[in-house]
Amino acid sequence: MPAPKERHIFVAYPWALYEDRTAYKRAYTTMERALNVKFAFAEQRVTTGTVLEKIINMIEDSKFGIYDVSGWNANVTMEYGVARGLGADAYIAFNPDKTDPGDVPSDVRGYDRLQYRELDELSAAVESLVVQVLGTGVSRQVDPLEEHRLALINIIRANPWETTRRLAELSGFKIDYVQLLLRRSSAGLATTGATRGTRYAVEGAS
């Protein structure tokens, strides 16, 4: 078996549960550049031996896998079982709003999991897991995530109470990337408004 790629992560998810699959995948891909990782998504139903072989190769090619068992999807369940059988590192993600707890087998209910209800919460949980398992993938002297976070803080300091969209325009970063940086800066920020209308300022700003 070939050695896994150090910063590749396999993701299996129940795409039938999410109307906007692009938005779901973006919960992961928005942090690829910042954390120097690559997410590989299982996008096909396992209906033939050929597809199963492809999934096995993807699992073996990845450092670890994230298996979103929301709804206890049969395909994701099987892929999770394959990963455990291969001895691959496998982490469970779980949206309790989309799952009847009684559907989850008792032998995995006590496992640590990335629990979320909103995709922003999923992003934050995945980000923490990646840093915990793989680190940031860059040296402390050249950390683009921290560099960009500090740059965004300076923009907020100069332009308090702007929305995420406006901060993206001012910084030149994509909105999803700005959201990632804002999550990492939440302890030092004050907010007003809700959801898409949330505005940000550095704590203590008038």
N, C-alpha and C positions, 0 to 999 in steps of 0.2 A: 504494500500500500504506500503510495507516495506521501511525503510529508505535506501537511496542510499549509496553505499560504498564511503567513503570520497574521495578517490583518484583514482576512476575508471572513465574513460572517454570513452564515446561511439563515434565511428567514422563511418559515412556513406560516401561512396565515389563511384564515377562512374567507377568501375573497367574496364569497356569495353573501356574507353578512354586511359588506360595505358597498354602498352604492357608488362611491367615488374611490376606486382602487388607487388612483393616482395620489389622492390626498393621504390615504393610508400609507403608501410607500414613502411619501415625502416625510412622514414622521421619522423615518430612518435616514433617508438619503440627504436630508438637509445638513446632517453633521458629518458626511463623508469627508469633505475637504478639511474641515477643522480638526477632525480626529484621525485623519489619514487611514481610513478604513474603507472597505468596499462591501456592500450588502448584496448578496445573491438571493433572489426571490424564487421560490418554487411556484411557477405560474400555471402548471398543468395538472390536471387530475391524473392520478396514477391508475391507468386503465390497462396498461400492457407492461410486459417485462422490460421492454426497451425504455419506457418512461421511468420505471422503477430503477433501472440501472443508472439513468441520468441523475436521478435524485440521490442515489448512493454516492455517485461521483462528486456531486455538489457538496454533500455532507462531509465526505472525506477530504475535500479540497479546502474546507473552511476550518478556521481555528476553533470556532464553536458555533452553535446554532441557537436561534430563538424560535420557539414554537408557540404560536398564538392559538391556544386551545379554546378560545371563546366559542360558545355554542357546541363545544366538544365535537368539532368537525371530524368526520371519518378520515379524510385524507391527512389532515394535520396530525391526528392521533397516530396514524400508521407511520408517518414520517418521524414523529417523535420516538415511536417504538423502534424504528430502524436505527435511529441515532443511538439510542441506549444500547441496542444490540451490538452496534459497532464499537461501543466504548467511547463514543464521541461526547464532548461536553455539550450538554443540552439544557437550556433555560426555558421555563414556561412563562408566557405572557397570558393575561387573562382579563377580560372585561366582564365583570359580574352582571352588568345590565343586559348582556346578551347571552347569558348562560344560566340554566337551571342548576343550582349547586348539586342537586340530586343526580344530575347526569355525569358528574365527574367521578371517576372511580375512586374508591376510598383509599387505595394505596398511593395516590398522588395528591390527595387533598392537603396534606401537611407540608408539601414541598414549598420551598421559597419560590416566589413568582413575582413577575413584574405586573402588578395590578394597576389598572387604569380605567377611567370612564371616558375621558376625552383624549384626542390624539396628542394634544400638548403634554398631557401627563405621560403618555406612552413615550414620547420623545425624551422627556426628562429622565424616565426610568431607564431607557436604552442607553442614553448618554452616560448615566452613572455606572451602568454595568460595563460598558466598553472601557471607561477610564479605570474601573476597578480591576478588570481582567487583563487589559492590554496596555494601560497607560495612554498617554496622549499621542504617542508615536513620534514626538518631536523633542528636541533637546530643550531644556529649561531656558537656554539662551535665545532660542528661536522658536517661539510658540505662537503661531499665527492666530490661534483662537484667543489667547490672552491679549495679544497685540490689538486685534480687532475689537475685543471687548472694551479695552481702555480707550480706543479711538471713539467708539460709540458713546461711552460715558462722557467724553469731552464734548461730543456733539450735543448730547442731552443737556449738559451743563450750560452750553452756549445757546441752546434752543429748548428751554423747558416747556413741558406740557404739550409735546407734539405726539401724534399718533404713530403707530408702527409703520404705516405706509409712508408717512412724511419722513420718518427717520431713515427708511430705506432710500428715499430719494436723496436725502442729505448726505448719506454715507456712501451711496453707490452699491450697497450690499442688497442681495435679494431679500424679500420680506421674510421668508422662512429662516434665513440665516440670521436676520436681525432678531427674530423671535428666540432663536437659540441663544444669542448673546444676551438678550434681556433676561432670559431664565437664569443664566449664570450670574447676572448682576442684580437679581431681585432683592437681595439683602440690603443693598445700598440705594434702592430706588423707591420713590413715592409714586403712587398711581391715583388716577381718578377716572371714573367712567367704568365701562364693562365691555368685555369681549372685544369686538373690532373697534369700538370707540375708546378703548383705554388710552390714556395719555400718561406720559412718563416725565419725571423730574428727578434730579439727584436729591436725596434726603436733605432737608433743610432749606431747599430752594423756596423762594416766595412765589 
